[in-house]
Amino acid sequence: MAENRNPDTVDIDLMDSLEIARSINREDTKVAAAVSQVLPDVARAIDLAAEALRSGGRLGYFGAGTSGKIAILDATDCPQTFGIDENLIQSFIAGGDECIRASVNGAEDNAELAVKDLETFNAGAGDVVVGISASGNPAYVVSVLAEARRRGAKTVAVTSNPQAKFKPYADVFINPLVGSEAIDGSSRMKSGSAQKMILNMISTGAMIRLGKTYENLMIDVNVSNEKLYRRALDMIERITGVNRGVAEKCLLAADKNVKTACVMAAMNCLPAEAERLLAQNDGSLRKVIQQGGAMIRLGKTYENLMIDVNVSNEKLYRRALDMIERITGVNRGVAEKCLLAADKNVKTACVMAAMNCLPAEAERLLAQNDGSLRKVIQQGKENV
């Protein structure tokens, strides 16, 4: 248990400053090792959080003292980092916001405060409630998990105490055995570090599962300052391979939404089409990019142009004409004549314009070449 006396630091008051730092550091090295032993439980908590958030639920952190402050730190960082609504991950500290900077006597032992905070969060089925406490014994966190479970929410407990009182109310019990603190009873040290690591993993893991990253890039970051604006442009360039000018043009057209801008750059499409593709793929940029690669292999693109686009409105009609002109070199009038004759099928219209043929012949040539416009045009050049 975290609050037993540590025999390795009983003489810490006789040490000089360097020895004190080394002694505390030796204890800190035990934290990551302890957390590594509970990763399967952390993974279960990630899955619960991701499923709740995907289904319209929320994640709520509840703690007293240091644990509550760590909860606040993790929750309040998520909207900026991952571009989520601030209500999706909420945090509560026993005694309220005044306990962030000062202690309120008896707050951690007050079950009524727990029920009040849980009512403010309005926990219910579909939500996940996480209780955080070094000992797992204060009435506040015990009552939070007990009441949350009664309301139908999934519950997670994070503690350094294997005999924690809130254990029976936890669907997932995360118990890193960090050992006694360097200073007896100072659970803000190793226990606090373990809590910070675990909450980082739960929130970040859930965001990753929800498609909030591409590889290890923060593609849903809220672009709210100059530094993040430059980072956004860097990500678009890195992910899609476009130059800085194209990246900036896409970012601005996407209202500074990095993920949408990446799809626009990769698929050469407008914001609405990019958003539609993301929605079809559960918001996952990787899935859209992979789907784009599959579309290329299936002949659904020409260079980086979406030639199999459904020409369903005036904006897409103009884009279709632009593509026919660009690919075949014909003028606007010829492009429009071919597009209308091809029943607005851009690929067929391109073959008609490039090969000077009728729709039926264009479709036959495409069928002979596995639907690849590039193959048809290359074949045409070879026959000239």
C-alpha positions as CSV (number, residue, x, y, z in Angstrom):
1,M,0.0,0.0,0.0
2,A,1.3,3.5,-0.9
3,E,1.0,4.9,2.7
4,N,3.3,2.4,4.5
5,R,6.7,3.8,5.6
6,N,9.6,3.5,3.1
7,P,12.7,1.9,4.7
8,D,14.9,3.3,1.9
9,T,14.3,6.9,2.8
10,V,14.2,7.0,6.6
11,D,17.4,9.0,6.6
12,I,16.3,11.4,3.9
13,D,16.4,14.3,6.3
14,L,20.2,13.8,6.7
15,M,20.9,13.9,3.0
16,D,22.3,16.8,1.0
17,S,20.3,18.1,-1.9
18,L,21.8,15.8,-4.5
19,E,21.3,12.8,-2.4
20,I,17.6,13.8,-1.8
21,A,17.1,14.1,-5.6
22,R,18.7,10.8,-6.2
23,S,16.7,9.1,-3.5
24,I,13.4,10.5,-4.9
25,N,14.4,9.7,-8.4
26,R,15.1,6.0,-7.5
27,E,11.6,5.8,-6.1
28,D,10.2,7.4,-9.2
29,T,11.7,4.8,-11.5
30,K,9.5,2.2,-9.8
31,V,6.3,4.0,-11.1
32,A,6.5,3.1,-14.8
33,A,7.3,-0.5,-13.9
34,A,4.3,-0.7,-11.6
35,V,2.0,0.8,-14.3
36,S,3.4,-1.7,-16.9
37,Q,1.9,-4.5,-14.7
38,V,-1.6,-3.2,-15.0
39,L,-1.7,-2.3,-18.7
40,P,-4.4,-5.0,-19.5
41,D,-6.7,-3.2,-17.0
42,V,-5.8,0.2,-18.5
43,A,-6.7,-1.2,-22.0
44,R,-10.1,-2.3,-20.7
45,A,-10.7,1.3,-19.4
46,I,-9.6,2.7,-22.8
47,D,-12.1,0.4,-24.5
48,L,-14.9,1.5,-22.2
49,A,-14.1,5.2,-22.7
50,A,-13.9,4.9,-26.4
51,E,-17.1,3.0,-26.7
52,A,-18.9,5.5,-24.5
53,L,-17.6,8.5,-26.4
54,R,-18.4,6.9,-29.8
55,S,-21.9,6.2,-28.7
56,G,-22.7,9.7,-27.4
57,G,-21.7,9.1,-23.8
58,R,-19.1,11.0,-21.7
59,L,-16.1,10.3,-19.5
60,G,-16.1,11.7,-15.9
61,Y,-13.1,11.9,-13.6
62,F,-13.7,12.2,-9.8
63,G,-11.0,12.6,-7.1
64,A,-10.0,14.3,-3.9
65,G,-6.9,16.4,-3.3
66,T,-4.0,15.6,-5.6
67,S,-6.0,13.0,-7.4
68,G,-8.7,15.6,-8.3
69,K,-6.1,18.0,-9.5
70,I,-4.5,15.4,-11.8
71,A,-8.0,14.6,-13.1
72,I,-8.6,18.3,-13.9
73,L,-5.3,18.5,-15.7
74,D,-6.0,15.5,-17.9
75,A,-9.6,16.5,-18.7
76,T,-8.9,20.1,-19.5
77,D,-6.1,19.4,-21.9
78,C,-8.2,17.1,-24.1
79,P,-10.4,19.7,-26.0
80,Q,-7.3,21.6,-27.2
81,T,-5.3,18.5,-28.0
82,F,-8.0,16.5,-29.7
83,G,-10.5,19.1,-30.8
84,I,-13.4,17.6,-28.7
85,D,-16.2,19.4,-26.9
86,E,-15.2,20.3,-23.4
87,N,-18.3,18.5,-22.0
88,L,-17.2,15.1,-23.3
89,I,-14.5,14.6,-20.7
90,Q,-15.3,16.3,-17.4
91,S,-13.4,16.4,-14.0
92,F,-14.6,16.9,-10.5
93,I,-12.6,17.5,-7.3
94,A,-14.0,17.0,-3.8
95,G,-15.0,20.4,-2.4
96,G,-15.2,22.1,-5.7
97,D,-12.9,24.5,-7.6
98,E,-11.7,26.2,-4.5
99,C,-9.9,23.0,-3.6
100,I,-7.6,23.4,-6.7
101,R,-5.5,25.9,-4.8
102,A,-6.5,25.3,-1.2
103,S,-7.7,22.4,1.0
104,V,-11.3,22.2,2.3
105,N,-11.4,20.3,5.5
106,G,-13.5,17.1,5.3
107,A,-14.1,17.3,1.6
108,E,-12.8,13.9,0.8
109,D,-14.9,12.4,3.5
110,N,-18.1,14.0,2.4
111,A,-20.4,11.5,0.6
112,E,-23.0,14.2,0.0
113,L,-20.5,16.2,-2.1
114,A,-19.9,13.1,-4.1
115,V,-23.6,12.6,-4.9
116,K,-24.0,16.3,-5.7
117,D,-21.0,16.3,-8.1
118,L,-22.4,13.1,-9.8
119,E,-25.7,14.8,-10.2
120,T,-24.0,17.8,-11.8
121,F,-22.3,15.4,-14.2
122,N,-25.7,13.6,-14.6
123,A,-24.1,10.2,-14.9
124,G,-26.1,7.5,-16.5
125,A,-26.1,4.5,-18.8
126,G,-23.6,5.1,-21.6
127,D,-21.2,7.2,-19.5
128,V,-18.0,6.1,-17.8
129,V,-17.1,7.3,-14.4
130,V,-13.5,7.1,-13.1
131,G,-12.7,7.3,-9.4
132,I,-9.1,8.3,-8.6
133,S,-7.6,7.9,-5.1
134,A,-4.2,6.7,-3.8
135,S,-5.9,4.8,-0.9
136,G,-9.3,4.3,-2.6
137,N,-11.0,4.7,0.8
138,P,-12.3,8.3,1.2
139,A,-16.1,8.5,1.3
140,Y,-16.1,10.9,-1.7
141,V,-14.7,8.5,-4.2
142,V,-16.4,5.4,-2.7
143,S,-19.8,7.1,-3.0
144,V,-19.1,8.4,-6.5
145,L,-18.5,4.9,-7.8
146,A,-21.3,3.3,-5.9
147,E,-23.8,5.9,-7.1
148,A,-22.5,5.8,-10.6
149,R,-22.9,2.1,-10.8
150,R,-26.4,2.4,-9.4
151,R,-27.2,4.8,-12.2
152,G,-26.0,2.4,-14.8
153,A,-22.7,4.0,-15.7
154,K,-19.6,1.9,-16.3
155,T,-17.0,2.5,-13.5
156,V,-13.2,2.5,-13.3
157,A,-11.1,2.8,-10.1
158,V,-7.5,3.9,-10.1
159,T,-5.7,3.4,-6.8
160,S,-2.4,2.2,-5.3
161,N,-4.2,0.2,-2.6
162,P,-5.2,-3.4,-3.5
163,Q,-7.7,-3.3,-0.6
164,A,-9.4,-0.1,-1.6
165,K,-12.9,0.3,-0.3
166,F,-14.2,1.4,-3.8
167,K,-13.0,-1.8,-5.4
168,P,-16.4,-3.6,-5.2
169,Y,-18.0,-0.8,-7.2
170,A,-15.5,-0.8,-10.1
171,D,-16.1,-2.6,-13.4
172,V,-12.3,-2.1,-14.0
173,F,-9.9,-1.9,-11.1
174,I,-6.5,-0.4,-12.0
175,N,-4.1,-1.0,-9.1
176,P,-0.4,-0.1,-9.8
177,L,1.7,-1.2,-6.8
178,V,4.1,1.7,-6.7
179,G,5.3,0.9,-3.1
180,S,5.7,3.3,-0.2
181,E,6.3,7.0,-0.9
182,A,9.7,8.6,-0.4
183,I,8.0,10.8,2.2
184,D,5.6,8.8,4.3
185,G,1.9,9.5,3.3
186,S,2.8,11.9,0.5
187,S,0.7,10.3,-2.1
188,R,1.2,13.2,-4.5
189,M,4.5,11.6,-5.3
190,K,4.6,8.1,-6.8
191,S,0.9,7.4,-6.5
192,G,0.2,10.8,-8.2
193,S,2.7,10.1,-10.9
194,A,1.0,6.7,-11.6
195,Q,-2.4,8.3,-11.7
196,K,-1.2,10.9,-14.2
197,M,0.3,8.2,-16.5
198,I,-2.9,6.1,-16.3
199,L,-5.3,9.0,-17.0
200,N,-3.0,10.0,-19.9
201,M,-3.3,6.5,-21.4
202,I,-7.1,6.3,-20.9
203,S,-7.9,9.7,-22.5
204,T,-5.3,9.5,-25.2
205,G,-6.0,5.8,-26.0
206,A,-9.7,6.6,-26.3
207,M,-9.0,9.5,-28.7
208,I,-6.7,7.3,-30.8
209,R,-9.5,4.7,-31.0
210,L,-11.9,7.4,-32.2
211,G,-9.6,8.4,-35.1
212,K,-8.3,11.6,-33.5
213,T,-4.8,10.9,-34.7
214,Y,-3.1,9.9,-37.9
215,E,-0.1,7.7,-37.1
216,N,1.1,9.7,-34.1
217,L,0.1,13.1,-35.3
218,M,-2.6,15.2,-33.6
219,I,-4.8,15.8,-36.6
220,D,-7.8,17.0,-34.6
221,V,-5.9,19.6,-32.7
222,N,-7.7,22.9,-32.2
223,V,-5.7,25.3,-34.4
224,S,-5.9,28.3,-32.0
225,N,-2.6,30.0,-32.3
226,E,0.3,30.6,-34.7
227,K,2.4,27.7,-33.4
228,L,-0.5,25.3,-33.9
229,Y,-1.2,26.8,-37.4
230,R,2.3,26.1,-38.5
231,R,2.1,22.6,-37.0
232,A,-1.2,22.0,-38.9
233,L,0.5,22.9,-42.2
234,D,3.4,20.6,-41.4
235,M,1.0,17.7,-40.8
236,I,-0.9,18.3,-44.0
237,E,2.3,18.4,-46.0
238,R,3.7,15.3,-44.2
239,I,0.5,13.2,-44.6
240,T,-0.4,14.1,-48.1
241,G,2.8,15.2,-49.8
242,V,1.4,18.5,-51.1
243,N,3.5,21.7,-50.9
244,R,3.1,24.5,-48.4
245,G,0.9,26.6,-50.6
246,V,-1.6,23.8,-51.3
247,A,-1.6,22.8,-47.6
248,E,-2.4,26.3,-46.5
249,K,-5.1,26.7,-49.2
250,C,-6.8,23.5,-48.0
251,L,-6.5,24.4,-44.3
252,L,-8.2,27.7,-44.8
253,A,-10.9,26.2,-47.0
254,A,-11.5,23.6,-44.3
255,D,-11.9,26.3,-41.6
256,K,-8.6,25.2,-40.0
257,N,-9.8,21.6,-39.6
258,V,-6.6,19.6,-40.2
259,K,-8.3,16.3,-40.9
260,T,-10.7,17.7,-43.4
261,A,-7.8,19.6,-45.1
262,C,-5.8,16.4,-45.3
263,V,-8.6,14.7,-47.1
264,M,-9.1,17.6,-49.5
265,A,-5.4,17.6,-50.3
266,A,-5.1,13.8,-50.7
267,M,-8.3,13.3,-52.6
268,N,-8.3,16.7,-54.4
269,C,-11.9,17.4,-53.3
270,L,-14.0,20.1,-51.7
271,P,-14.6,20.4,-47.9
272,A,-18.1,18.9,-48.2
273,E,-16.8,15.9,-50.0
274,A,-13.9,15.5,-47.5
275,E,-16.4,15.6,-44.6
276,R,-18.6,13.1,-46.3
277,L,-15.7,10.7,-46.8
278,L,-14.7,11.1,-43.1
279,A,-18.2,10.5,-41.9
280,Q,-18.4,7.3,-44.0
281,N,-15.2,6.1,-42.3
282,D,-16.0,6.9,-38.7
283,G,-13.9,10.0,-38.7
284,S,-10.7,8.0,-39.5
285,L,-8.3,9.8,-41.7
286,R,-6.3,6.6,-42.1
287,K,-9.3,4.8,-43.4
288,V,-10.0,7.5,-45.9
289,I,-6.4,7.6,-47.1
290,Q,-6.3,3.8,-47.4
291,Q,-9.6,3.9,-49.2
292,G,-8.1,6.5,-51.5
293,G,-5.2,4.1,-52.2
294,A,-7.7,1.4,-53.0
295,M,-9.6,3.8,-55.3
296,I,-6.4,4.5,-57.2
297,R,-5.7,0.8,-57.6
298,L,-9.3,0.4,-58.9
299,G,-8.9,3.2,-61.4
300,K,-11.2,5.5,-59.5
301,T,-8.7,8.4,-59.8
302,Y,-6.6,9.9,-62.6
303,E,-3.4,11.3,-61.1
304,N,-4.9,12.8,-57.9
305,L,-8.3,13.7,-59.4
306,M,-11.5,12.0,-58.3
307,I,-12.8,11.1,-61.7
308,D,-15.5,8.8,-60.4
309,V,-17.1,11.6,-58.4
310,N,-20.9,11.7,-58.4
311,V,-21.8,14.9,-60.2
312,S,-24.8,15.8,-58.1
313,N,-24.7,19.6,-57.8
314,E,-23.6,22.7,-59.6
315,K,-20.2,22.9,-57.8
316,L,-19.3,19.3,-58.7
317,Y,-20.5,19.9,-62.3
318,R,-18.0,22.8,-62.6
319,R,-15.3,20.6,-61.1
320,A,-16.1,17.8,-63.5
321,L,-15.7,20.2,-66.4
322,D,-12.4,21.4,-64.9
323,M,-11.1,17.8,-64.7
324,I,-12.1,17.0,-68.3
325,E,-10.3,20.1,-69.6
326,R,-7.2,19.4,-67.5
327,I,-6.9,15.7,-68.4
328,T,-7.7,15.9,-72.1
329,G,-6.8,19.5,-73.1
330,V,-10.2,20.2,-74.8
331,N,-11.9,23.5,-74.3
332,R,-14.9,24.2,-72.0
333,G,-17.5,23.7,-74.7
334,V,-16.2,20.3,-75.8
335,A,-15.8,19.3,-72.2
336,E,-19.5,20.1,-71.4
337,K,-20.7,18.4,-74.6
338,C,-18.9,15.2,-73.7
339,L,-20.0,15.3,-70.0
340,L,-23.7,15.7,-70.9
341,A,-23.4,13.0,-73.6
342,A,-21.8,10.7,-71.0
343,D,-24.7,11.2,-68.6
344,K,-22.3,13.2,-66.3
345,N,-19.8,10.3,-66.0
346,V,-16.5,12.1,-65.9
347,K,-14.4,9.1,-66.8
348,T,-16.5,8.3,-69.9
349,A,-16.5,11.9,-70.9
350,C,-12.7,12.1,-70.6
351,V,-12.3,9.1,-72.9
352,M,-14.8,10.6,-75.4
353,A,-12.8,13.9,-75.4
354,A,-9.4,12.2,-75.6
355,M,-10.3,9.6,-78.2
356,N,-13.0,11.5,-80.1
357,C,-15.5,8.7,-79.8
358,L,-19.1,8.1,-78.7
359,P,-20.1,7.1,-75.2
360,A,-20.5,3.4,-76.1
361,E,-17.0,3.2,-77.5
362,A,-15.6,5.0,-74.5
363,E,-17.3,2.6,-72.1
364,R,-16.0,-0.4,-74.1
365,L,-12.4,1.0,-74.0
366,L,-12.7,1.5,-70.2
367,A,-14.1,-2.0,-69.7
368,Q,-11.1,-3.4,-71.7
369,N,-8.7,-1.6,-69.4
370,D,-10.2,-2.5,-66.1
371,G,-11.9,0.9,-65.8
372,S,-8.5,2.7,-65.8
373,L,-8.7,6.0,-67.5
374,R,-4.9,6.3,-67.4
375,K,-4.5,3.0,-69.3
376,V,-7.0,4.1,-72.0
377,I,-5.2,7.4,-72.5
378,Q,-1.8,5.8,-72.6
379,Q,-3.1,3.3,-75.0
380,G,-4.5,6.1,-77.2
381,K,-1.1,7.9,-77.2
382,E,0.6,4.7,-78.3
383,N,-1.8,4.3,-81.2
384,V,-1.3,7.8,-82.5
